[in-house]
Amino acid sequence: MEYTKDNTLSDIVRNDFRASRVFEAHGLDFCCNGKRKLDEACREKGIETDSILAELKTELSSDNMNDENFDKMELDILINHILDKHHSYIKRILPVLNSFSEKVLKAHSGKHPELIRVSELYRNVAAELTSHMLKEENMLFPFVKRMADLKRSGGALTSIPFGSVRNPIMQMEAEHDNAGSAFHEMREITDYFRIPEDACNTFKSFYEELNNFENDLHKHIHLENNILHPKAIALEDELTSSE
């Protein structure tokens, strides 16, 4: 498929997840701010839109088709992927990052005062994401899975515990925005997680893992904001209109 400057970032990645590699390489936000047109996003970054379109054409014409088409997944299957791939990763990496943050702050904040703010931002993200995942796993995701089952079985949606699926989705997306803003500030403070010359191995690992964490979070948020959430809203509307 040929893309133009008028396609949105989220639409491009939703159609072919391999596009996320090109956007990640250039710092183009396809998750929280993915509804912007490609041309607008490139102008904000000072990047030539035509060069990004050329990179997309090369990336998407390659034989590497290992990325799944998440847009065509059943919603309960997509949720299982998010849980297995992204929630499990966050739960595994947070204790590691917690330890790195404490050690690096104690050993290096004297020469690198920016670490005080970086650690504060990280702790805020970690706390909110921990609560965020609990709400998804105990409230939003089970409801969406129930709707997916009803769609297949032809059953009726008889109760909505939170009025509409739009309500928890609105809260989840606000929390996604918070995490995105925190990582944006961390990148500004650290010059894109540039590792100082006097950094010890723990300091290096801290910045490397924060960078990996943000990259995973972009994919995670994209799957929810741009695929799961709008489809869940559409499915609720479909099920309630057929009552």
CYANA upper distance limits for C-alpha pairs under 8 A (distance plus 0.5 A):
  2 GLU  CA     57 LYS  CA      7.88
  3 TYR  CA      7 ASN  CA      6.95
  3 TYR  CA     12 ILE  CA      8.06
  3 TYR  CA     53 LEU  CA      7.54
  4 THR  CA     38 LEU  CA      8.29
  4 THR  CA     53 LEU  CA      7.66
  5 LYS  CA     37 LYS  CA      7.13
  5 LYS  CA     38 LEU  CA      5.59
  5 LYS  CA     39 ASP  CA      5.29
  5 LYS  CA     49 THR  CA      7.19
  5 LYS  CA     50 ASP  CA      8.48
  5 LYS  CA     53 LEU  CA      8.26
  6 ASP  CA     37 LYS  CA      5.74
  6 ASP  CA     38 LEU  CA      6.61
  6 ASP  CA     39 ASP  CA      7.01
  7 ASN  CA     11 ASP  CA      7.22
  7 ASN  CA     12 ILE  CA      7.29
  7 ASN  CA     37 LYS  CA      5.87
  7 ASN  CA     38 LEU  CA      6.41
  8 THR  CA     12 ILE  CA      6.87
  8 THR  CA     34 GLY  CA      7.08
  8 THR  CA     35 LYS  CA      5.95
  8 THR  CA     36 ARG  CA      5.74
  8 THR  CA     37 LYS  CA      4.53
  8 THR  CA     38 LEU  CA      5.94
  9 LEU  CA     13 VAL  CA      6.85
  9 LEU  CA     29 ASP  CA      8.26
  9 LEU  CA     30 PHE  CA      5.64
  9 LEU  CA     34 GLY  CA      5.41
  9 LEU  CA     35 LYS  CA      6.74
  9 LEU  CA     36 ARG  CA      6.84
  9 LEU  CA     37 LYS  CA      6.75
  9 LEU  CA     38 LEU  CA      6.23
 10 SER  CA     14 ARG  CA      6.37
 10 SER  CA     30 PHE  CA      5.84
 10 SER  CA     31 CYS  CA      7.18
 10 SER  CA     34 GLY  CA      5.01
 10 SER  CA     35 LYS  CA      6.26
 10 SER  CA     36 ARG  CA      8.45
 10 SER  CA    222 HIS  CA      7.78
 10 SER  CA    226 ASN  CA      6.84
 11 ASP  CA     15 ASN  CA      6.60
 11 ASP  CA     34 GLY  CA      8.45
 11 ASP  CA     35 LYS  CA      8.25
 12 ILE  CA     16 ASP  CA      6.81
 12 ILE  CA     17 PHE  CA      8.34
 12 ILE  CA     19 ALA  CA      7.24
 13 VAL  CA     17 PHE  CA      5.21
 13 VAL  CA     18 ARG  CA      7.51
 13 VAL  CA     19 ALA  CA      5.80
 13 VAL  CA     20 SER  CA      6.34
 13 VAL  CA     30 PHE  CA      7.92
 14 ARG  CA     69 ASN  CA      8.34
 14 ARG  CA     70 PHE  CA      7.72
 14 ARG  CA     71 ASP  CA      6.49
 14 ARG  CA    226 ASN  CA      7.87
 14 ARG  CA    227 ILE  CA      7.70
 15 ASN  CA     69 ASN  CA      7.86
 15 ASN  CA     71 ASP  CA      7.47
 16 ASP  CA     60 LEU  CA      8.10
 16 ASP  CA     67 ASP  CA      8.48
 16 ASP  CA     69 ASN  CA      7.24
 17 PHE  CA     67 ASP  CA      6.77
 17 PHE  CA     68 GLU  CA      7.87
 17 PHE  CA     69 ASN  CA      7.52
 17 PHE  CA     70 PHE  CA      8.35
 18 ARG  CA     22 VAL  CA      8.19
 18 ARG  CA     59 GLU  CA      7.59
 18 ARG  CA     60 LEU  CA      7.13
 18 ARG  CA     67 ASP  CA      7.02
 19 ALA  CA     23 PHE  CA      7.04
 19 ALA  CA     56 LEU  CA      6.78
 19 ALA  CA     59 GLU  CA      7.63
 19 ALA  CA     60 LEU  CA      7.48
 20 SER  CA     24 GLU  CA      6.40
 20 SER  CA     30 PHE  CA      7.93
 20 SER  CA    219 LYS  CA      8.23
 21 ARG  CA     25 ALA  CA      6.69
 22 VAL  CA     26 HIS  CA      7.16
 22 VAL  CA     52 ILE  CA      8.05
 22 VAL  CA     55 GLU  CA      7.37
 22 VAL  CA     56 LEU  CA      7.10
 22 VAL  CA     59 GLU  CA      8.14
 23 PHE  CA     27 GLY  CA      6.52
 23 PHE  CA     28 LEU  CA      5.34
 23 PHE  CA     29 ASP  CA      7.56
 23 PHE  CA     30 PHE  CA      7.62
 24 GLU  CA     28 LEU  CA      6.58
 24 GLU  CA     29 ASP  CA      8.02
 24 GLU  CA    215 ASN  CA      7.81
 28 LEU  CA     41 ALA  CA      7.26
 28 LEU  CA     42 CYS  CA      8.03
 28 LEU  CA     45 LYS  CA      8.22
 29 ASP  CA     33 ASN  CA      6.21
 29 ASP  CA     34 GLY  CA      6.56
 29 ASP  CA    218 HIS  CA      8.14
 30 PHE  CA     34 GLY  CA      4.40
 30 PHE  CA     35 LYS  CA      8.08
 30 PHE  CA    218 HIS  CA      7.84
 30 PHE  CA    222 HIS  CA      7.28
 31 CYS  CA    218 HIS  CA      6.16
 31 CYS  CA    219 LYS  CA      7.58
 31 CYS  CA    221 ILE  CA      6.07
 31 CYS  CA    222 HIS  CA      4.76
 31 CYS  CA    225 ASN  CA      7.42
 31 CYS  CA    226 ASN  CA      7.76
 32 CYS  CA    173 GLU  CA      8.48
 32 CYS  CA    176 HIS  CA      7.44
 32 CYS  CA    177 ASP  CA      6.57
 32 CYS  CA    180 GLY  CA      7.45
 32 CYS  CA    218 HIS  CA      8.45
 32 CYS  CA    221 ILE  CA      7.46
 32 CYS  CA    222 HIS  CA      7.69
 32 CYS  CA    225 ASN  CA      7.77
 34 GLY  CA    222 HIS  CA      8.35
 34 GLY  CA    226 ASN  CA      8.35
 36 ARG  CA     40 GLU  CA      7.01
 36 ARG  CA     41 ALA  CA      6.90
 37 LYS  CA     41 ALA  CA      6.89
 38 LEU  CA     42 CYS  CA      6.61
 38 LEU  CA     49 THR  CA      7.64
 39 ASP  CA     43 ARG  CA      6.67
 39 ASP  CA     49 THR  CA      6.23
 40 GLU  CA     44 GLU  CA      6.85
 41 ALA  CA     45 LYS  CA      7.04
 42 CYS  CA     46 GLY  CA      6.49
 42 CYS  CA     47 ILE  CA      5.40
 42 CYS  CA     48 GLU  CA      6.91
 42 CYS  CA     49 THR  CA      6.22
 43 ARG  CA     47 ILE  CA      6.52
 43 ARG  CA     48 GLU  CA      7.87
 43 ARG  CA     49 THR  CA      8.15
 47 ILE  CA     51 SER  CA      8.27
 47 ILE  CA     52 ILE  CA      8.35
 48 GLU  CA     52 ILE  CA      7.26
 49 THR  CA     53 LEU  CA      6.75
 50 ASP  CA     54 ALA  CA      6.62
 51 SER  CA     55 GLU  CA      6.76
 52 ILE  CA     56 LEU  CA      6.59
 53 LEU  CA     57 LYS  CA      6.67
 54 ALA  CA     58 THR  CA      6.86
 55 GLU  CA     59 GLU  CA      6.56
 56 LEU  CA     60 LEU  CA      6.33
 57 LYS  CA     61 SER  CA      6.43
 58 THR  CA     62 SER  CA      6.95
 69 ASN  CA     73 MET  CA      7.54
 70 PHE  CA     78 LEU  CA      7.29
 70 PHE  CA    223 LEU  CA      8.09
 70 PHE  CA    227 ILE  CA      8.29
 71 ASP  CA    227 ILE  CA      6.76
 73 MET  CA     77 ILE  CA      6.74
 73 MET  CA     78 LEU  CA      6.35
 74 GLU  CA     78 LEU  CA      6.74
 74 GLU  CA    148 ALA  CA      7.97
 75 LEU  CA     79 ILE  CA      6.65
 75 LEU  CA    144 VAL  CA      7.75
 75 LEU  CA    145 LYS  CA      7.36
 75 LEU  CA    148 ALA  CA      6.87
 75 LEU  CA    228 LEU  CA      7.19
 75 LEU  CA    231 LYS  CA      8.35
 75 LEU  CA    232 ALA  CA      8.20
 76 ASP  CA     80 ASN  CA      6.75
 76 ASP  CA    144 VAL  CA      7.66
 76 ASP  CA    145 LYS  CA      5.48
 76 ASP  CA    148 ALA  CA      6.91
 77 ILE  CA     81 HIS  CA      6.80
 78 LEU  CA     82 ILE  CA      6.79
 78 LEU  CA    228 LEU  CA      8.01
 79 ILE  CA     83 LEU  CA      6.68
 79 ILE  CA    141 PHE  CA      7.35
 79 ILE  CA    145 LYS  CA      8.45
 79 ILE  CA    228 LEU  CA      8.41
 80 ASN  CA     84 ASP  CA      6.48
 81 HIS  CA     85 LYS  CA      6.18
 81 HIS  CA     86 HIS  CA      8.20
 82 ILE  CA     86 HIS  CA      5.69
 82 ILE  CA     87 HIS  CA      6.87
 82 ILE  CA    220 HIS  CA      7.39
 82 ILE  CA    223 LEU  CA      8.29
 83 LEU  CA     87 HIS  CA      5.26
 83 LEU  CA     88 SER  CA      6.69
 84 ASP  CA     88 SER  CA      6.09
 84 ASP  CA     89 TYR  CA      8.44
 85 LYS  CA     89 TYR  CA      6.76
 86 HIS  CA     90 ILE  CA      6.74
 86 HIS  CA    216 ASP  CA      7.66
 86 HIS  CA    217 LEU  CA      8.21
 86 HIS  CA    220 HIS  CA      6.64
 87 HIS  CA     91 LYS  CA      6.74
 87 HIS  CA    133 MET  CA      7.64
 88 SER  CA     92 ARG  CA      6.64
 89 TYR  CA     93 ILE  CA      6.55
 90 ILE  CA     94 LEU  CA      6.40
 90 ILE  CA    213 PHE  CA      8.32
 91 LYS  CA     95 PRO  CA      8.06
 92 ARG  CA     96 VAL  CA      7.98
 93 ILE  CA     97 LEU  CA      6.66
 94 LEU  CA     98 ASN  CA      6.43
 94 LEU  CA    126 ALA  CA      7.33
 95 PRO  CA     99 SER  CA      6.81
 96 VAL  CA    100 PHE  CA      6.83
 97 LEU  CA    101 SER  CA      6.38
 97 LEU  CA    206 PHE  CA      7.04
 97 LEU  CA    209 GLU  CA      7.82
 97 LEU  CA    210 LEU  CA      8.17
 98 ASN  CA    102 GLU  CA      6.84
 98 ASN  CA    123 ARG  CA      8.28
 99 SER  CA    103 LYS  CA      6.78
100 PHE  CA    104 VAL  CA      6.43
100 PHE  CA    202 THR  CA      6.74
100 PHE  CA    203 PHE  CA      7.74
100 PHE  CA    205 SER  CA      8.12
100 PHE  CA    206 PHE  CA      6.08
101 SER  CA    105 LEU  CA      6.41
101 SER  CA    119 SER  CA      6.50
101 SER  CA    206 PHE  CA      7.31
102 GLU  CA    106 LYS  CA      6.70
102 GLU  CA    119 SER  CA      8.47
103 LYS  CA    107 ALA  CA      6.65
103 LYS  CA    202 THR  CA      8.17
104 VAL  CA    108 HIS  CA      6.07
104 VAL  CA    109 SER  CA      7.76
104 VAL  CA    115 LEU  CA      8.35
104 VAL  CA    202 THR  CA      7.29
104 VAL  CA    203 PHE  CA      6.19
104 VAL  CA    206 PHE  CA      8.32
105 LEU  CA    109 SER  CA      5.58
105 LEU  CA    115 LEU  CA      6.53
105 LEU  CA    116 ILE  CA      7.12
105 LEU  CA    119 SER  CA      7.73
108 HIS  CA    112 HIS  CA      6.31
108 HIS  CA    113 PRO  CA      8.39
108 HIS  CA    115 LEU  CA      8.19
109 SER  CA    113 PRO  CA      5.21
109 SER  CA    114 GLU  CA      7.67
109 SER  CA    115 LEU  CA      6.11
109 SER  CA    116 ILE  CA      7.00
113 PRO  CA    117 ARG  CA      8.30
114 GLU  CA    118 VAL  CA      6.81
114 GLU  CA    189 ILE  CA      7.04
114 GLU  CA    190 THR  CA      7.87
115 LEU  CA    119 SER  CA      6.32
116 ILE  CA    120 GLU  CA      6.76
117 ARG  CA    121 LEU  CA      6.59
118 VAL  CA    122 TYR  CA      6.59
118 VAL  CA    186 MET  CA      6.20
118 VAL  CA    189 ILE  CA      8.00
119 SER  CA    123 ARG  CA      6.55
120 GLU  CA    124 ASN  CA      6.78
121 LEU  CA    125 VAL  CA      6.78
121 LEU  CA    182 ALA  CA      6.37
121 LEU  CA    183 PHE  CA      8.24
121 LEU  CA    186 MET  CA      7.76
122 TYR  CA    126 ALA  CA      6.58
122 TYR  CA    182 ALA  CA      8.06
123 ARG  CA    127 ALA  CA      6.60
124 ASN  CA    128 GLU  CA      6.65
125 VAL  CA    129 LEU  CA      6.41
125 VAL  CA    178 ASN  CA      8.26
125 VAL  CA    179 ALA  CA      6.17
125 VAL  CA    182 ALA  CA      7.61
126 ALA  CA    130 THR  CA      6.62
127 ALA  CA    131 SER  CA      7.02
128 GLU  CA    132 HIS  CA      6.36
128 GLU  CA    175 GLU  CA      7.93
129 LEU  CA    133 MET  CA      6.47
129 LEU  CA    175 GLU  CA      8.43
129 LEU  CA    179 ALA  CA      8.49
130 THR  CA    134 LEU  CA      7.05
131 SER  CA    135 LYS  CA      6.94
132 HIS  CA    136 GLU  CA      6.86
132 HIS  CA    172 MET  CA      7.53
132 HIS  CA    175 GLU  CA      7.92
133 MET  CA    137 GLU  CA      6.45
134 LEU  CA    138 ASN  CA      6.38
135 LYS  CA    139 MET  CA      5.97
135 LYS  CA    140 LEU  CA      7.20
136 GLU  CA    140 LEU  CA      5.24
136 GLU  CA    141 PHE  CA      5.90
137 GLU  CA    141 PHE  CA      6.01
137 GLU  CA    142 PRO  CA      7.37
138 ASN  CA    142 PRO  CA      7.06
139 MET  CA    143 PHE  CA      6.94
140 LEU  CA    144 VAL  CA      6.82
140 LEU  CA    165 VAL  CA      8.00
140 LEU  CA    168 PRO  CA      7.19
140 LEU  CA    169 ILE  CA      8.31
141 PHE  CA    145 LYS  CA      6.62
142 PRO  CA    146 ARG  CA      6.62
143 PHE  CA    147 MET  CA      6.82
144 VAL  CA    148 ALA  CA      6.76
144 VAL  CA    232 ALA  CA      6.85
145 LYS  CA    149 ASP  CA      6.79
146 ARG  CA    150 LEU  CA      6.74
147 MET  CA    151 LYS  CA      6.63
147 MET  CA    157 LEU  CA      7.67
147 MET  CA    235 LEU  CA      7.74
147 MET  CA    236 GLU  CA      7.69
147 MET  CA    239 LEU  CA      8.37
148 ALA  CA    152 ARG  CA      6.97
149 ASP  CA    153 SER  CA      6.64
150 LEU  CA    154 GLY  CA      6.02
150 LEU  CA    155 GLY  CA      5.17
150 LEU  CA    156 ALA  CA      7.02
150 LEU  CA    157 LEU  CA      7.62
151 LYS  CA    155 GLY  CA      7.23
151 LYS  CA    239 LEU  CA      7.91
156 ALA  CA    239 LEU  CA      7.27
156 ALA  CA    240 THR  CA      8.37
156 ALA  CA    243 GLU  CA      7.07
157 LEU  CA    239 LEU  CA      6.58
157 LEU  CA    240 THR  CA      6.95
157 LEU  CA    243 GLU  CA      8.15
160 ILE  CA    164 SER  CA      6.68
160 ILE  CA    165 VAL  CA      8.12
162 PHE  CA    167 ASN  CA      7.32
162 PHE  CA    168 PRO  CA      7.97
163 GLY  CA    167 ASN  CA      7.78
164 SER  CA    168 PRO  CA      8.46
164 SER  CA    236 GLU  CA      8.43
165 VAL  CA    169 ILE  CA      6.79
165 VAL  CA    232 ALA  CA      7.80
165 VAL  CA    233 ILE  CA      6.85
165 VAL  CA    236 GLU  CA      7.74
166 ARG  CA    170 MET  CA      6.46
166 ARG  CA    233 ILE  CA      6.94
167 ASN  CA    171 GLN  CA      7.12
168 PRO  CA    172 MET  CA      6.59
169 ILE  CA    173 GLU  CA      6.58
169 ILE  CA    229 HIS  CA      7.05
170 MET  CA    174 ALA  CA      6.76
171 GLN  CA    175 GLU  CA      6.85
172 MET  CA    176 HIS  CA      6.72
173 GLU  CA    177 ASP  CA      6.69
173 GLU  CA    225 ASN  CA      7.24
174 ALA  CA    178 ASN  CA      6.88
175 GLU  CA    179 ALA  CA      6.89
176 HIS  CA    180 GLY  CA      6.70
176 HIS  CA    221 ILE  CA      7.24
177 ASP  CA    181 SER  CA      6.56
178 ASN  CA    182 ALA  CA      6.69
179 ALA  CA    183 PHE  CA      6.79
180 GLY  CA    184 HIS  CA      6.65
181 SER  CA    185 GLU  CA      6.79
182 ALA  CA    186 MET  CA      6.75
183 PHE  CA    187 ARG  CA      6.67
183 PHE  CA    214 GLU  CA      7.44
184 HIS  CA    188 GLU  CA      6.85
185 GLU  CA    189 ILE  CA      6.65
186 MET  CA    190 THR  CA      6.58
186 MET  CA    192 TYR  CA      8.19
186 MET  CA    193 PHE  CA      8.28
187 ARG  CA    191 ASP  CA      6.14
187 ARG  CA    192 TYR  CA      4.80
187 ARG  CA    193 PHE  CA      6.45
188 GLU  CA    192 TYR  CA      6.88
190 THR  CA    194 ARG  CA      6.54
193 PHE  CA    207 TYR  CA      6.08
193 PHE  CA    208 GLU  CA      7.91
193 PHE  CA    210 LEU  CA      8.50
193 PHE  CA    211 ASN  CA      7.44
194 ARG  CA    207 TYR  CA      8.16
195 ILE  CA    199 ALA  CA      7.10
195 ILE  CA    203 PHE  CA      8.27
195 ILE  CA    204 LYS  CA      6.58
195 ILE  CA    207 TYR  CA      7.49
199 ALA  CA    203 PHE  CA      5.92
199 ALA  CA    204 LYS  CA      6.64
200 CYS  CA    204 LYS  CA      6.79
201 ASN  CA    205 SER  CA      6.58
202 THR  CA    206 PHE  CA      6.53
203 PHE  CA    207 TYR  CA      7.03
204 LYS  CA    208 GLU  CA      6.62
205 SER  CA    209 GLU  CA      6.37
206 PHE  CA    210 LEU  CA      6.61
207 TYR  CA    211 ASN  CA      6.67
208 GLU  CA    212 ASN  CA      6.79
209 GLU  CA    213 PHE  CA      6.38
210 LEU  CA    214 GLU  CA      6.69
211 ASN  CA    215 ASN  CA      6.82
212 ASN  CA    216 ASP  CA      6.74
213 PHE  CA    217 LEU  CA      6.58
214 GLU  CA    218 HIS  CA      6.73
215 ASN  CA    219 LYS  CA      7.28
216 ASP  CA    220 HIS  CA      6.64
217 LEU  CA    221 ILE  CA      6.43
218 HIS  CA    222 HIS  CA      6.58
219 LYS  CA    223 LEU  CA      6.80
220 HIS  CA    224 GLU  CA      7.11
221 ILE  CA    225 ASN  CA      6.27
221 ILE  CA    226 ASN  CA      8.40
222 HIS  CA    226 ASN  CA      5.86
222 HIS  CA    227 ILE  CA      7.66
223 LEU  CA    227 ILE  CA      5.79
223 LEU  CA    228 LEU  CA      6.65
224 GLU  CA    228 LEU  CA      5.15
224 GLU  CA    229 HIS  CA      6.12
225 ASN  CA    229 HIS  CA      5.99
225 ASN  CA    230 PRO  CA      7.78
226 ASN  CA    230 PRO  CA      7.08
227 ILE  CA    231 LYS  CA      6.68
228 LEU  CA    232 ALA  CA      6.46
229 HIS  CA    233 ILE  CA      6.75
230 PRO  CA    234 ALA  CA      6.68
231 LYS  CA    235 LEU  CA      6.50
232 ALA  CA    236 GLU  CA      6.65
233 ILE  CA    237 ASP  CA      6.76
234 ALA  CA    238 GLU  CA      6.65
235 LEU  CA    239 LEU  CA      6.61
236 GLU  CA    240 THR  CA      6.53
237 ASP  CA    241 SER  CA      6.42
238 GLU  CA    242 SER  CA      6.86
239 LEU  CA    243 GLU  CA      7.29
